[in-house]
Amino acid sequence: MRRHDQHWLSVREVDDWRNHAACLTADLAAFFPITTTAAGESAEPAIRICRGCPVRMECLDFALTNDERYGVWGGTTERDRAQMKGRKRP
């Protein structure tokens, strides 16, 4: 790898949207609840964190582009994203 390529990678990593995410220091288990029923864990704690996130839309775009089927991304659940993409929930 050339020297300027290494510099580009380090600049890209520093400027990555994920470095500005509200969940960066949160417990990631909240973003992957076992279930969203009343009997189990809820996605609501993660969704609350997402509401104030400065990169919420970038996160949602990432999840939709990469077909993330599990967890809370950009304040949306698996079901929300499945509906956005017009497919049934896995």
Secondary structure by P-SEA (a helix, b strand, c coil): ccaaaaaaaaaaaaacccccccccccccccccccccccccccaaaaaaaaccccaaaaaaaaaaaacccccccccccaaaaaaaaccccc
